[in-house]
Structure formats: structure tokens, C-alpha cells
Amino acid sequence: MTPAPRFTGDLAHLPTHGFGHRSLTWWGIIGFMLIEGGFFALTIAAYFYLMSQEHSWPPPPFRPPNLIAGTLFTLVILLSELPNTVIKRAAEQGRLREVRKLMLVMVGIGLVLLVIRGFEFNSLNVLWYDNAYGSIVWALLVLHTTHILTDWGDTVVLGGLMHTRHGIEARRFIDVSENSLYWRFVWLAWLPIYFLIYWLPRLA
């Protein structure tokens, strides 16, 4: 019986990390976005179902939310993609100094967004326990706020790590890159929610 061939070789020259689809972290982020996207889709479907049960939306005597806080939040989160894109490229090119600076910028932007979100809740002109309309509007805003908080917390931790000796590790640059990818999901998910909460009641 002929013995099975044995293959040996030195793998030391192979890279220990990779960006994009070569990274397990990337696949984990994609899977998480698909799951969370499903939650958003179900909540939006519930919004349309409740809307279809009413003669007017929002039902009287309630009026649509004030536009200022929600629109300001939308503008800030859209503009945040500029430093987010730069930091993703810097991470993939291993530019540590640039990554450190921009991580602090993203932490600041996240904090500003959370403050504005507080004003948003106060400008909805309805509370979650008033009726079904109030419940679904608050549900949409709370659901998105949890994603803002999740990514902001991740950014704070990563920003801290990048300012330590761990910041020079290749896998930390991958973490920064995938954190930037997830932020894109966060602001893209906000756009249809912004339309549903602030504009659809004015157009219906």
C-alpha cells in the first residue's frame, strides 16, 4: 500500500491578517448587519401596518415631529462619512498617527449625535405610551439609538487601544477598518427611518 503523500513547507512568509473578505471579522460584521437589518425591516413593516389602520397619520390630535433636531442629526451623520472614509483608508494603509487623530474625531462626532438624539426624542410631539403611532416612532428611534451607542462604544475602546502599544498590532487596524464599515451601516439605516418619522406623515 502506497503511503499518502506528505506536504511540508514554511508558512512564516504568509500574512497573519487581511482586510475585507479575507478577514473573519469582516464576515462577522456582514452577518451582524444582515441580522440587524432584519430587525429594522420588521420594525419598518410594523410602522406601515399601523399606518394602514389609521385614517390620518399621525392620528389626531397628534402632529408630525419637529424637523430641526432630526434634520440636524441627519446632516451631521452624513458628514461623518468623510472622516470615516479617511480613517478606513488610513487603517488599511497602516497610518497609525492618522488613525489615532481620526478616532478621536469619530468619538467626538458620536457624542454630538447622541446629544442631538436627546433633543430628537423631545421633539417627537408624542410619547411611546400615547398610542400605537407613538410606540412605533419611539421604537424606530430607540432601535437606531442602540446602534449609535454600540458603534460609539466600540470607537471609544478602539480609540483607546490605538493610543497604547496595542495600536501597532496589525489586527487592530483591521478592527478600525471594520468599525468604519459598520458605521456606514448605521448611517445608511438611518435614512429610511428619517423619512418615515419626519417626512411621510407630512406627505401622507
C-alpha positions as CSV (number, residue, x, y, z in Angstrom):
1,M,0.0,0.0,0.0
2,T,1.4,3.3,-1.1
3,P,1.6,5.8,1.8
4,A,-0.2,9.1,1.4
5,P,2.0,12.0,0.3
6,R,3.1,14.4,3.0
7,F,3.4,18.1,2.2
8,T,5.6,20.3,4.3
9,G,6.6,23.9,3.9
10,D,7.4,27.1,5.7
11,L,4.4,29.3,6.2
12,A,6.2,32.0,8.0
13,H,6.1,34.3,5.0
14,L,2.3,34.3,4.7
15,P,0.5,37.3,6.1
16,T,-1.1,37.0,9.5
17,H,-4.1,39.2,8.7
18,G,-6.2,40.5,5.9
19,F,-8.7,43.2,5.2
20,G,-12.1,42.8,3.6
21,H,-13.4,39.3,2.8
22,R,-10.1,37.8,3.9
23,S,-10.9,38.7,7.5
24,L,-13.2,36.7,9.8
25,T,-14.0,40.0,11.4
26,W,-15.4,41.3,8.1
27,W,-17.7,38.3,7.7
28,G,-18.8,38.7,11.3
29,I,-19.7,42.4,10.6
30,I,-21.6,41.4,7.4
31,G,-23.6,38.8,9.3
32,F,-24.4,41.2,12.1
33,M,-25.5,43.8,9.7
34,L,-27.8,41.3,8.0
35,I,-29.4,40.3,11.3
36,E,-29.8,43.9,12.4
37,G,-31.1,44.9,9.0
38,G,-33.8,42.3,9.5
39,F,-34.8,44.0,12.8
40,F,-35.0,47.3,11.0
41,A,-37.1,45.8,8.2
42,L,-39.5,44.2,10.7
43,T,-40.0,47.5,12.6
44,I,-40.5,49.4,9.4
45,A,-43.1,46.8,8.3
46,A,-44.9,47.3,11.6
47,Y,-44.8,51.1,11.0
48,F,-46.6,50.7,7.6
49,Y,-49.1,48.2,9.1
50,L,-50.1,50.6,11.9
51,M,-50.2,53.5,9.4
52,S,-52.6,51.5,7.2
53,Q,-55.0,51.1,10.1
54,E,-55.5,54.8,10.6
55,H,-57.4,57.4,8.5
56,S,-54.8,60.0,9.1
57,W,-51.1,59.7,10.1
58,P,-50.3,60.7,12.8
59,P,-53.8,60.2,14.2
60,P,-55.4,63.4,15.7
61,P,-54.7,65.3,17.8
62,F,-51.0,64.5,17.4
63,R,-48.9,66.3,14.8
64,P,-45.7,65.3,13.0
65,P,-42.4,65.7,14.8
66,N,-40.5,69.0,14.6
67,L,-37.9,68.9,11.8
68,I,-35.0,70.8,13.3
69,A,-33.4,68.1,15.6
70,G,-33.9,65.2,13.2
71,T,-32.6,67.1,10.1
72,L,-29.6,68.4,12.0
73,F,-28.9,64.8,13.2
74,T,-29.1,63.6,9.5
75,L,-26.7,66.3,8.3
76,V,-24.2,65.5,10.9
77,I,-24.3,61.8,10.4
78,L,-24.0,62.2,6.7
79,L,-21.0,64.5,7.0
80,S,-19.4,61.9,9.4
81,E,-18.8,59.7,6.5
82,L,-16.0,62.0,5.3
83,P,-13.7,61.3,8.3
84,N,-15.0,57.7,8.4
85,T,-13.8,57.1,4.9
86,V,-10.4,58.6,5.5
87,I,-9.9,56.6,8.7
88,K,-10.8,53.4,6.9
89,R,-8.2,54.1,4.2
90,A,-5.6,55.1,6.8
91,A,-6.2,51.9,8.8
92,E,-5.8,49.7,5.7
93,Q,-2.5,51.5,4.9
94,G,-1.2,51.3,8.5
95,R,-1.0,55.0,9.0
96,L,-1.1,54.9,12.9
97,R,-0.8,58.6,13.6
98,E,-3.7,59.5,11.3
99,V,-5.8,56.7,12.7
100,R,-5.2,58.0,16.2
101,K,-6.3,61.5,15.4
102,L,-9.4,60.5,13.4
103,M,-10.5,58.0,16.0
104,L,-10.8,61.0,18.4
105,V,-12.7,62.9,15.8
106,M,-15.2,60.0,15.4
107,V,-15.6,59.7,19.1
108,G,-16.5,63.4,19.2
109,I,-18.9,63.1,16.3
110,G,-20.7,60.2,18.1
111,L,-21.0,62.2,21.2
112,V,-22.5,65.1,19.3
113,L,-25.0,62.8,17.6
114,L,-26.1,61.3,20.9
115,V,-26.7,64.8,22.3
116,I,-28.8,65.8,19.2
117,R,-30.7,62.5,19.5
118,G,-31.8,63.5,23.0
119,F,-33.3,66.7,21.5
120,E,-34.9,64.5,18.9
121,F,-36.8,62.4,21.4
122,N,-38.1,65.7,22.9
123,S,-39.3,66.9,19.5
124,L,-41.5,63.9,18.5
125,N,-44.7,65.5,19.9
126,V,-45.8,62.1,21.1
127,L,-44.8,59.7,23.9
128,W,-44.4,56.0,23.5
129,Y,-47.4,55.2,25.6
130,D,-49.8,57.7,24.0
131,N,-50.9,55.4,21.1
132,A,-49.6,52.9,18.5
133,Y,-48.2,55.7,16.4
134,G,-46.1,57.0,19.4
135,S,-45.0,53.4,20.2
136,I,-43.7,52.7,16.7
137,V,-42.0,56.1,16.3
138,W,-40.2,55.6,19.6
139,A,-39.3,52.0,18.7
140,L,-37.7,53.1,15.5
141,L,-35.7,55.9,17.2
142,V,-34.7,53.7,20.2
143,L,-33.6,50.9,17.8
144,H,-31.4,53.2,15.9
145,T,-30.0,54.8,19.0
146,T,-28.8,51.4,20.3
147,H,-26.7,51.1,17.1
148,I,-25.3,54.6,17.6
149,L,-24.4,53.7,21.2
150,T,-22.9,50.3,20.2
151,D,-20.6,51.8,17.5
152,W,-19.7,54.8,19.7
153,G,-18.7,52.5,22.5
154,D,-16.6,50.4,20.1
155,T,-15.0,53.5,18.7
156,V,-14.1,54.7,22.2
157,V,-12.5,51.4,23.1
158,L,-10.6,51.1,19.8
159,G,-9.5,54.7,20.0
160,G,-8.1,54.0,23.5
161,L,-6.3,50.9,22.2
162,M,-4.8,52.7,19.3
163,H,-3.1,55.1,21.7
164,T,-1.4,52.3,23.5
165,R,1.3,49.8,22.5
166,H,-1.5,47.6,21.1
167,G,-2.2,50.2,18.4
168,I,0.8,48.9,16.4
169,E,-0.7,45.4,16.1
170,A,-2.0,44.6,12.6
171,R,-5.3,43.2,13.9
172,R,-6.1,46.5,15.5
173,F,-6.0,48.2,12.1
174,I,-8.5,45.5,10.9
175,D,-10.7,46.3,13.8
176,V,-10.7,50.0,12.9
177,S,-11.4,49.2,9.3
178,E,-14.4,47.0,10.1
179,N,-15.6,49.6,12.7
180,S,-15.7,52.1,9.9
181,L,-17.7,49.6,7.7
182,Y,-20.3,49.2,10.5
183,W,-20.6,53.0,10.8
184,R,-21.7,53.1,7.2
185,F,-24.5,50.6,8.0
186,V,-25.5,52.8,10.9
187,W,-26.0,56.0,8.8
188,L,-27.5,54.2,5.8
189,A,-30.1,52.6,8.1
190,W,-31.0,56.0,9.4
191,L,-32.0,57.5,6.1
192,P,-35.3,55.5,5.6
193,I,-36.1,55.9,9.3
194,Y,-35.7,59.7,9.0
195,F,-38.1,59.7,6.0
196,L,-40.7,57.6,7.9
197,I,-40.6,59.6,11.1
198,Y,-40.3,63.2,9.7
199,W,-41.5,63.3,6.1
200,L,-44.0,60.5,5.4
201,P,-46.5,62.0,8.0
202,R,-46.3,65.3,6.1
203,L,-46.8,63.7,2.7
204,A,-49.5,61.2,3.7
